[in-house]
């Protein structure tokens, strides 16, 4: 036990502050219009269904010294359009909520607790990554509470390659344009039924389940293309 508890406490606070300052914060603006979430479900015999949204919100914390980071992203259910068709979009909202909650209260949430890059992110040079993330869809996790495998790339876009005038920005350092990174990620073999998204769990759809079974695929591929900007949270 230290004879000087005040000094020890101050040292501990200094260490914690130093660790916190090592993290760089990035954010994805859901209103920017240049970020995309796409989910494709392609039945072997049946329909190829595409669900899209541009209202993706993300927050990222990156330690540029250790090349490690974490992220959290969300997409409101009501922002997702299926085949750009209102009827299909409404059916999907029913399936996702199981008609138990209002669609506007439903969010697709992804938490990625750890990402480790193999090399520093340099201008215009994609760096590949592999990690895992946990989905919560309308409050429900996967039936085994497990994560999904994620693969993708991260690319640093210099200001001359990404026009700062396209999106409002607030720089953490005066007279400097915040850095922008482009993130492309892919989840293959995503099984919506493991999250109870489908007609069999939705009241009023039971009679249609057998008819839809061979037509609508249960597994699909999710892809995101995101532009995350450095924030003043550094």
C-alpha positions in Angstrom: 0.0 0.0 0.0 1.4 3.4 -1.0 2.2 5.8 1.9 0.9 8.6 -0.3 -2.6 7.7 -1.5 -3.2 11.1 -3.1 0.0 10.7 -5.2 -0.9 7.2 -6.2 -4.4 8.3 -7.2 -3.0 11.2 -9.3 -0.6 8.8 -11.1 -3.5 6.4 -11.8 -5.5 9.2 -13.3 -2.6 10.3 -15.4 -2.2 6.7 -16.8 -5.9 6.4 -17.5 -5.8 9.9 -19.2 -2.8 8.9 -21.3 -4.6 5.7 -22.4 -7.8 7.6 -23.3 -5.9 10.2 -25.3 -4.3 7.4 -27.4 -7.8 6.7 -28.9 -8.9 8.5 -32.0 -12.6 8.8 -32.5 -14.3 8.4 -35.8 -18.0 8.6 -36.7 -20.3 7.7 -39.6 -23.0 10.3 -40.2 -26.4 8.6 -40.9 -27.6 11.7 -42.7 -24.6 12.0 -45.1 -26.3 9.9 -47.8 -23.0 8.3 -48.9 -23.0 5.3 -46.5 -24.7 2.1 -47.6 -26.0 -1.0 -45.9 -27.0 -3.8 -48.4 -28.4 -7.3 -47.6 -29.0 -9.7 -50.4 -31.0 -13.0 -50.0 -30.8 -15.0 -53.2 -33.0 -18.2 -53.2 -31.8 -21.1 -55.4 -35.3 -21.4 -56.8 -37.2 -18.2 -56.2 -36.6 -14.5 -55.6 -33.4 -12.5 -55.2 -34.3 -9.9 -52.6 -32.2 -6.8 -51.8 -32.6 -4.7 -48.7 -30.8 -1.4 -48.6 -30.4 1.6 -46.3 -28.2 4.7 -46.3 -29.0 5.7 -42.7 -26.1 4.0 -41.1 -24.7 5.4 -37.8 -21.4 4.3 -36.4 -18.9 5.3 -33.7 -15.4 4.0 -33.8 -12.5 4.2 -31.3 -9.0 3.5 -32.7 -5.7 3.2 -31.0 -3.3 4.1 -33.7 -0.3 2.9 -31.7 -1.4 -0.7 -31.2 -3.5 -0.8 -34.5 -6.6 -1.9 -32.5 -10.1 -0.6 -32.3 -13.7 -1.1 -31.6 -17.0 -0.1 -33.3 -20.7 0.1 -32.8 -23.2 0.7 -35.7 -26.9 0.9 -36.1 -29.5 1.0 -38.8 -33.2 2.0 -38.1 -35.6 -0.7 -39.5 -37.8 2.0 -41.0 -34.9 3.2 -43.2 -34.5 -0.2 -44.9 -36.1 -0.6 -48.3 -36.7 -4.0 -49.9 -36.4 -4.1 -53.7 -37.5 -0.5 -53.5 -41.0 -1.7 -53.0 -43.3 -0.5 -50.3 -45.3 -3.7 -49.9 -42.1 -5.8 -49.6 -40.6 -3.3 -47.2 -43.7 -3.5 -45.0 -43.6 -7.3 -45.0 -40.0 -7.2 -43.9 -40.8 -4.8 -41.1 -43.5 -7.2 -40.0 -41.1 -10.1 -40.1 -38.4 -8.2 -38.2 -40.6 -7.0 -35.4 -42.8 -10.1 -35.3 -45.6 -7.5 -35.1 -44.7 -7.2 -31.4 -43.3 -3.6 -31.5 -43.7 -0.6 -33.7 -41.1 -0.6 -36.6 -39.9 2.9 -35.7 -38.8 1.5 -32.3 -36.7 -1.3 -34.0 -33.0 -0.9 -34.7 -30.5 -3.2 -36.2 -27.4 -2.9 -33.9 -23.9 -4.3 -34.5 -21.2 -4.2 -31.8 -17.6 -5.1 -32.8 -15.6 -5.2 -29.5 -12.2 -5.7 -31.1 -10.5 -5.1 -34.5 -6.8 -5.7 -35.0 -5.2 -4.5 -38.2 -2.1 -6.1 -39.7 -0.5 -2.9 -40.8 -1.0 0.9 -40.3 -3.6 2.6 -42.5 -1.9 4.6 -45.1 -3.3 6.9 -47.8 -5.1 5.1 -50.6 -3.8 1.7 -49.5 -6.5 -0.7 -48.3 -5.7 -2.8 -45.2 -7.6 -6.0 -44.8 -9.1 -7.1 -41.5 -11.1 -10.0 -40.1 -13.1 -9.8 -36.9 -16.4 -10.8 -35.3 -19.4 -8.7 -34.3 -22.6 -9.3 -32.3 -26.0 -8.4 -33.9 -29.0 -7.3 -32.0 -32.0 -7.1 -34.3 -35.2 -5.6 -32.8 -33.8 -6.5 -29.3 -33.0 -10.1 -30.3 -29.6 -11.7 -30.5 -28.7 -14.8 -32.5 -30.3 -17.9 -31.1 -26.9 -19.1 -29.7 -25.9 -15.6 -28.6 -22.9 -16.0 -30.9 -21.2 -13.5 -33.2 -21.0 -13.2 -36.9 -17.7 -13.3 -38.9 -16.8 -10.1 -40.6 -14.2 -9.4 -43.4 -13.3 -6.1 -44.9 -10.9 -3.4 -45.7 -10.0 0.0 -44.2 -8.7 2.8 -46.4 -7.5 6.3 -45.5 -8.8 8.9 -47.9 -6.7 12.1 -48.0 -8.6 15.4 -48.3 -7.7 15.8 -52.0 -9.3 12.4 -52.7 -12.4 13.1 -50.6 -13.9 16.5 -51.0 -14.4 18.1 -47.5 -17.2 20.3 -48.9 -19.4 17.3 -49.5 -20.2 16.7 -45.8 -20.2 19.2 -42.9 -17.2 18.7 -40.7 -15.9 20.0 -37.4 -12.1 19.7 -37.0 -10.6 18.8 -33.7 -7.5 20.8 -34.8 -8.0 24.3 -36.1 -7.4 24.8 -39.8 -7.2 21.1 -40.5 -9.6 18.9 -42.4 -10.6 15.8 -40.3 -9.3 12.6 -41.6 -11.7 10.3 -43.4 -11.5 6.5 -43.6 -13.5 4.3 -45.9 -14.6 1.0 -44.5 -15.9 -1.9 -46.6 -17.2 -4.9 -44.7 -18.9 -8.2 -45.6 -20.8 -10.8 -43.7 -21.5 -14.0 -45.5 -24.0 -16.8 -44.6 -26.1 -14.4 -42.5 -29.2 -16.5 -41.4 -32.1 -14.2 -40.6 -34.1 -17.1 -39.0 -31.5 -17.3 -36.2 -32.7 -13.9 -35.2 -36.4 -14.9 -35.5 -36.9 -12.7 -38.6 -39.5 -14.3 -40.8 -43.1 -15.3 -41.3 -43.0 -18.3 -39.0 -42.6 -16.0 -35.9 -45.0 -13.3 -37.1 -48.7 -13.4 -36.2 -51.0 -13.8 -39.2 -48.3 -15.2 -41.5 -48.5 -18.9 -40.5 -50.6 -20.0 -43.4 -48.1 -18.5 -45.9 -44.9 -20.0 -44.4 -45.1 -23.3 -46.4 -45.8 -21.4 -49.6 -42.9 -19.0 -49.1 -40.4 -21.6 -47.9 -38.8 -22.3 -51.3 -39.2 -18.8 -52.6 -37.5 -16.6 -50.0 -34.0 -17.4 -48.9 -33.1 -17.6 -45.2 -29.4 -17.0 -45.7 -27.9 -13.9 -47.3 -24.9 -11.6 -47.5 -24.6 -8.3 -45.8 -22.3 -5.6 -47.1 -21.6 -2.1 -45.9 -19.6 0.8 -47.5 -19.0 3.5 -44.9 -17.1 6.8 -44.7 -16.1 7.6 -41.1 -14.7 11.0 -40.2 -12.5 11.9 -37.3 -14.3 13.7 -34.6 -13.4 16.1 -31.8 -13.6 13.3 -29.3 -9.9 12.6 -29.5 
